[in-house]
């Protein structure tokens, strides 16, 4: 159905935007197109602009060239740039031709930036005024700009003739000021801005710290290039948090919604880490085989292996998750590593002591069996459990807290220090700690009997 036909369609044939929004995730591609075509023009524009970039691309791929041209021209330049990033290099020129020349230049400039930099997030459409204008002149000038689909109309940015950022003035301040006053006398000069190459995570933290609705983006010479708005950064924060959570779970970050990845894509994202962790867990078998003789002497030692290694893995996973999140929020920096180390050292000792005492009490008070069967090594086994739990929990917290910082220092993503990875490292080292502790406390049991 063409745009004209949809506009002329009877109201009964049109679909409510709320109904389509509720059903969208359950529909396949053809059903989505059919549902979208049943929206009115106004609802269709609102719905299309609010769609994730991936869904916009899939929808546009099934449109006729005329329809595609109509809908892509609804997008702001920054959203259009995101769409072209999604399309890929091989079809970028084809899609770029759908825009008119001014928008094409704006989009091309945005595509020159990294996708996760402030320049890649910004919109080049913002309200601007000159310092030498009077308030009345500035209001008229801003009113004319409002017809150019500005990203934000609450503030006007004061620029000189070289487009350098001098200050900002709100519409409220303009309306309150005398009409004959100059903009330079009304504007505020203490403007927070971000460099065009700033990472999107840092931009997000700046928004959170200063409670802003928009941030101007400037180049190295102070020339203003665009603005990043809070609605753009909300999407970025959600994307970054989702990616970190998926990595912490031991998976490569998904590049599409969960239900749209497909079996093959899911295998590619998850099998790599699982294979690495599987081979790493084989070291646990090697460590166990090394202490096989001790296990045969005191078979009860084998019963406590899961208890010991899970305590270390759980404590390490806790620590890594807390530190990774603190780093993403800017609460912990590389320079804080000593404070993190001391905090986790004390926490590991305290947590290990509590769990170790519980294990000690379990051995000494409620262990099933007769006293004669157990008396010869009950105290030694209880002491082994106590010391081993303290050791592995302490080791797990230190590994879990320091590994994200080490990865950041190496220029890698701290979220790669996933909980399964930390747990696997703690499993192997936990076996060594456990049996070496047992060798000390149960040395009298492991001494070979003298041959006659």
N, C-alpha and C positions, 0 to 999 in steps of 0.2 A: 504494500500500500504506500503510495507516495505521500509526501508531507501535505500536499493540497487535499488529497483524498482523506487523510486522517483528520484534517481540520474540519472537513465537511461531513465526516461520519456522524451518524446519530449518536446521541449521548448514551443510548443503551448498549452500543457496540464498544464503548470505551471502558477501559479497565481502571479501577481506582489505584492510585499509586501505592497506597498502603498495602493493598492485596498483593501486588506484584513484589513489593519489597519483602513481605513475609514469606512468599513462596520462592523467591529467587534462587536460594541455595539448593532447592530440591529439583529445579528444572534442568533439563539438558539444553544443549545449545540451540536447537531448533525451537524448543518451547520458550526459551528466553526471548528469541527474536520475535516470535509470534505475540508473546505477552507485551513486549516493548512497543510493538506496532499498534497495540490497542490503547496505548496511553494517548491522552490529548497532547497537543504541542507543548503547552506550558508545563504539564506534568512530565512529559518526556524529557524536556530540557533539564528540569530539576533532578530527575532520576538519573539521567546520563552523567551529569557533572559530578554527582555524588558517588558514582560507581568506582570501585578500585580500578587502577590502570589495567590490570590483567583482564578484567571483565569488559572494560571499554574496548580493548583490542579485539577480544573474541567476538564481541557484538559487531564491531565495524567490519571485521573480516567477512561477515555474511551479508553486508549491505551492498547495494549497487554503488558504483562510483559517485553518482549524483547524491545519494543519501549519505555516503561516507563524507563527501566534501561538506555537506550541510552540517553534520554533527561535529566534525573535528573543529569547525570554525566557532563552535560554541565554547571551546576550551580556552582558558587563559594560557598565556605563553609558557608559564612554568609547568602547567598540567600537560600542555602539548609536548613539551620537551620530555616529560616522563613517559608519555605515550610512545614517542619515537625511540626512546631507550628500550622500551618493551618490544617494539617491532623488530629491532635488530638492524645491523649494518646493511644487509643485503637488500632490504626494502625501504630503507630510510629515505632515499631520494624520491621514490615513488610517492611516499606519504607526504614528504615535504612539499611536493608540488600541489597538494590540496589546499595549502594556505595561500593567502594573498601576500604580496611582497613585503609589506611592513612587518607582518607577523612572522614571515619566514626569516627575516633578519634577526628578530628578537629570539626566535627559537634556536637558530644557528649559534647565536652568541651564548645561550644557556648550555647548549650541548658541548661547548668547548670546555666547560668545567667538569670536574669529577662529579659523579652522581651523588656521592655522599659528602660533598663540600657545600659550604654556605652558598656559593655561586650557583651550584646546581639546584638548590632549593628555592632561590629567590624568584620574585616576579619583577620584571623591569618596569612595570606599570605602577607608578606611585605619584601622589600629588606633590608638586614642587612649586615653590615661590622664590622670588628674589628679595634680598634684604632691602633694596632701595625702593620697593613698592610700598604704597600706602596700604592701610588695612582695607579700604574700600576696593582698591585695585586688586589686591590679593584675593578677596572674596569673589570678585567677578572672574578672575583668572581661574580660581579653583572650581567655580561653577561650570566653566567651559570644559575643564578637564574631566569633570564627573561623567560626561557623556562618552568618555574613552574607555569605559569598563575598567576603572581603576581597581586595584586589589584592595585598597583600604582608603577610606575617605574621612577618617577621624583626625588625621594629622597631615600637615603640610611640611615638607622638608625644605629648608632654606638652603639654596645652593648659590654659589657665585658663578661668574661667567665661564669658569673652567670646570663647572659641575662638582666642585669640592663642597663637602657637607659643612655648613656653618652652624646650623641649629635646627630646631624643630618648633613648630607652633601648632597648637590644637585649634580646632574650629571654635571651641568655647572661648579661648583667649581672643581670637579674632573678633568674635561677635561682641565681646565685652569691651574691647578697646575702642578708642575714638577713631572715626573713619579717616581722619587726617594723620593719625600716627603712622610711623614707619614700622615695617615688619621687623627690622633689626632691633627695634626698641621693645617689641612684644615677645620675640622668640626666646627660647631657652637654649643655651649653648652647651650645657652639660649633657650631651647626647651619648647614650650607649650605642656603640656600633660594633660590627664584626668584620674581620677581613674576609675577602672573598674565598680564600682557601681554607678557612676554619672548618674542622671536622664537624659533622652534624651532631655528634654526641655532645661536643663542647657548646654548640649553639643551643641545644636543648637545655643544658645545665644553666646557661645564662638566662634563658627565659624563666626557668624555675626560680632562680635566685632573685631576679629583679621584677618578676610579676608583670611582664610586658605583654602587649598584644601584637607588637611588630618591632623588628630590629632592622635598621638600615645596614646594607652591605656596602663596603667601600674597598677600593683597590689600594695598592701600596702608596699612592700619591694622595689618598684621601678623597678621591672622586667617588661619588655615590653611583653604584651600579644597579641597585634594586632594593627590595625589602623582603625579609622572611617573616611570615605571619604565624601567629600561634597555632592556627588550624593546620598549617603545613608541618609544624614541628610536632604536633600531637601524633600525626601519622608516623613521623620518623621515630618518635619515642616508642610507640607501639611496635613498630617493625624491629627496632633494636632489641627491645625486651623479649619479643618472640624469638628472635634469632639466638639470643643468649640462653634462653630457657631450653631451646632445642639442643644447643651445643652442650649445655650442662647435663642434659639427659643422655649424652653419648651418641648423638646423631649429627650428621651434617645438616645445617639449617635448610629447611624446606623453602623452595622458591615459589610456592603456590599454596592455596588453602589445602588443608589436610585431605579432604574428600576429593580433591581434584588432582592429587599427585599421581594416583594410579599405582598398581602393584609394582611394575618395573621401576618406576621412579622411586618408590619407597624402598625397594631393595638396594638401589644405588646409594641412597642417602644413609641407610642404616647398616648395610652389610660390611662396609669398610671398617668402621669402628669395632663392630662385633668380632670381626676376624682378628684384628689387632689384639683386642682384649682376650680372645680365646687363646691365642698363642702366648700371651703374657701369663694367663692362668696356668699354662703348662709348667711354668716355673714353680708353681705351688706343688705340683706332683713331684718335680725333681727334689724340692726341699723335703717333702714328706718321705720320699724313698731314702734320702740320706739318713734320716732318723728312724728308719724301719726297725732296727734292732731294739731301740729304746721303746718303741710302741709295742713290740712283741713281749718285752719284759714287763711293762706296765700297760696293759691294754686299755686301762681307763683313760690314759692320755689322749687316745684318739677321740673319745667322746666329747672332749672339751675343745677340739680344734675349731668347729664352727662358731662356738661361743667367742673364742679369742679373736679370730680373724674378722668376724662380723663387728665386734666392738671397735676394732681399729678402722675398718672401712666406713662404719657409720659416723664415727667422730671426724674422719677425714672428709667425708662428703658434706657434713655440716659446716666445717670450717671453710672448705673451698666455696660453697654456695654463698656463705655470708661475706667472704672477702670479695668474690667476684661482683656481687651486687653492690657492695660498698664502693668498689672501684668504678662501677658504671655510674653511680650517683655522684662521684667526685668526693666521697667522704674519705677515701683512702688513696694516697698517692705513693709513688715509688719511694719517696723520701721518708715515708712513714713505716718502712719495713721493720725497723727496730721496735717500734711501739707495738706493731702487729705481732712480732715474734714474742715479745714479753707477755702480751695479753694471752696469746694462745698457749704459751708455756705454762702460765699459771692456770689457765682454764683446763688444759690437758691433764695437768697433775691433779687438779681438784676433781674433775670428772672421772679420771681413772681411779682415784682413791675411792670414790663413792661406789663405783661399779665393782672394783676389786674387793671391797669389804663385803658387798652383797654376795659375790662369788665365794669368798672365804667362808661366810656363814652357811652358804648352801652346802659346802663340803662337810663342815664340822658338825652341823646340827640336824640336817634332815636328809642325809644321804642314806638310801636304802641299803640293807645288807647287815650282816653281823659284824660285831666289833672285831672279832678275830680275823676276818677276811681283810679288814681295812686298816687295822691299827698300825701295821708296820710302815705305812707310808701316808697315812691320812694327813698328818701335819705338814709333811713335805709337799703333798699334792695341793693342799689348801694354800700354802705359801707360794707355790708355783703359780696357781691361778691368780692370786692377789697381785704378785709382782708382774706377771705377764700382762694382765689387763691394764695396770698402770702404765707399763711400757708401751703397749701397742696403741692405747688411746692417746698417750702423749705424742707418740711418733705420728699417728694419723692426723692429729690436729696441726702439728708442725708442717707435715707434708701438704695437707690441704690448704693451709694458709699461705705458705711460701711459694707453692708452685704457680699460682696465678701471677704473683709479683715477678717471678723469674721469667715467665712467658712475656709479660709486658715489657720487661727490661730487654728481652731479645727481639722486640718488635712484633711479637705474635699476639693473637687474640687470647686474653686471659680466660675467656669462656671455654677454650679448648681444654682447660684443666677440669674436665667433666667429672661428675660424681663417680661414674663407673671406672674411669681411669684411676682416680685417687683410690677408690676401693680396691682395685686390682693391685696397685703398688703396695697398699697396706696388707693385703692378703699374703703376699710373698714374704714381706719383711716380718709380718706377724708370726708366721710359722717359725722363722729363725729365732725371733725373740722368745717364743713359747718354749721351744725345745732346748734352747741354751739355758733358759731359766730352770727348766726341769732337770737338766744335767747338773746344775748346782745344788738344788734343794733335794734331789733324789739320788745324789751320787752314791749313797750307801746301797741303794737298791740296784743300781746299774753295774756295780762292781762284779766282775765275773766270779763265779764260785771257784774256790781252789780245787785243783785236780788232785786226787789221792795219789 
